[in-house]
Amino acid sequence: MNSLGKLLLATSLGAVLLCEPVAALAQELYGSIAYSQQTRAYGWSIDNASQADAENSAMNECYKRASDCKVAMSFRNACGAVATGEDGGWGSDWGRNYSAAQNKAMHICDGYSYNCKVVVTQCVTGAQ
């Protein structure tokens, strides 16, 4: 193989390798957090192919600790958080990164309760 052929082959391989991470980031990934207001138990699931899979998995995890679980938050290519207050009030929300999800969940919780604290935050792969 001549020098030009080797250069074209190397360039083609490099282009393929550079495109692979971009394709991975374009994948839709779903997460969910289930929460029990009565016991304050929770379950979560991330990196699922569908919202339904994420919610079912989170509910199954929560049901291991409580019987009154409900889906508190589902998110796509992002993060989700749940915050709870001292009187049992709670709030949940999503954000493009960890701190955005926490801040939004705290803001919602503060509207229903007092002394809110984030109890769980999860992000799908690629969201931070």
C-alpha positions in Angstrom: 0.0 0.0 0.0 1.4 3.4 -0.9 1.7 6.4 1.4 -1.5 8.0 0.1 -3.4 4.8 0.6 -2.1 4.5 4.2 -3.0 8.1 4.9 -6.6 7.7 3.6 -7.0 4.5 5.7 -5.7 6.2 8.8 -8.0 9.2 8.3 -11.0 7.0 7.7 -10.4 5.0 10.8 -9.9 8.2 12.9 -13.1 9.6 11.6 -15.0 6.5 12.6 -13.5 6.4 16.1 -14.3 10.1 16.6 -18.0 9.7 15.6 -18.6 6.7 18.0 -18.9 8.8 21.2 -21.2 11.3 19.5 -23.6 8.4 18.6 -23.5 7.2 22.2 -24.5 10.6 23.5 -27.4 10.8 21.1 -29.0 7.7 22.7 -32.1 8.4 24.7 -31.6 7.3 28.3 -34.4 7.3 30.9 -34.3 7.4 34.7 -37.0 7.4 37.4 -37.3 7.8 41.1 -40.2 6.2 43.1 -41.0 7.5 46.6 -43.2 6.4 49.5 -44.5 9.4 51.4 -45.6 7.2 54.4 -42.2 5.5 55.0 -39.9 7.9 53.0 -38.4 4.9 51.3 -37.4 5.3 47.7 -36.1 3.4 44.7 -34.4 4.5 41.5 -33.4 3.4 38.1 -31.2 4.9 35.5 -30.0 4.3 31.9 -33.1 2.6 30.7 -34.2 2.4 27.1 -37.8 3.6 27.8 -39.6 5.7 30.4 -41.8 2.7 31.2 -38.8 0.5 31.9 -37.3 3.1 34.2 -40.5 3.6 36.1 -41.2 -0.1 36.6 -37.6 -0.7 37.8 -37.7 2.2 40.2 -41.1 1.0 41.6 -39.8 -2.5 42.1 -36.8 -1.1 44.0 -39.1 1.1 46.2 -41.5 -1.8 46.8 -38.7 -3.7 48.5 -39.0 -1.1 51.3 -42.6 0.1 51.2 -46.0 -0.7 49.8 -47.3 2.7 49.0 -44.7 3.8 46.4 -45.5 6.2 43.6 -43.4 7.4 40.7 -42.1 10.8 42.0 -40.0 11.8 38.9 -39.0 10.4 35.5 -36.3 12.1 33.4 -34.7 11.7 30.0 -31.0 12.4 29.3 -30.9 14.3 32.6 -31.0 14.0 36.4 -33.8 13.7 38.9 -34.0 14.5 42.6 -36.4 14.2 45.5 -36.4 16.4 48.6 -38.4 15.9 51.7 -39.4 18.1 54.6 -39.8 17.5 58.3 -43.6 17.3 58.2 -43.6 14.7 55.4 -44.1 17.1 52.5 -41.8 16.5 49.5 -40.9 17.8 46.1 -39.3 16.3 43.0 -38.0 17.7 39.7 -35.4 17.2 37.0 -32.5 19.1 35.7 -29.8 18.9 33.1 -27.2 18.3 35.8 -27.0 17.1 39.4 -27.2 20.5 41.1 -30.0 21.8 38.9 -32.2 18.8 39.8 -31.5 19.2 43.5 -32.2 23.0 43.5 -35.5 22.5 41.6 -36.6 19.7 43.9 -35.7 21.8 47.0 -37.7 24.7 45.6 -40.8 22.6 45.1 -40.4 20.9 48.5 -40.1 24.3 50.2 -43.6 25.2 48.8 -45.1 22.2 50.7 -43.0 21.8 53.7 -40.1 23.2 55.8 -36.5 22.3 56.5 -36.3 20.3 53.2 -33.4 18.1 52.4 -32.5 16.3 49.2 -32.8 12.5 49.9 -31.9 11.1 46.5 -30.5 12.4 43.2 -29.7 10.3 40.2 -28.4 11.0 36.7 -28.4 9.0 33.5 -25.0 8.4 32.0 -23.8 11.6 30.3 -25.7 13.9 32.6 -23.9 15.3 35.6 
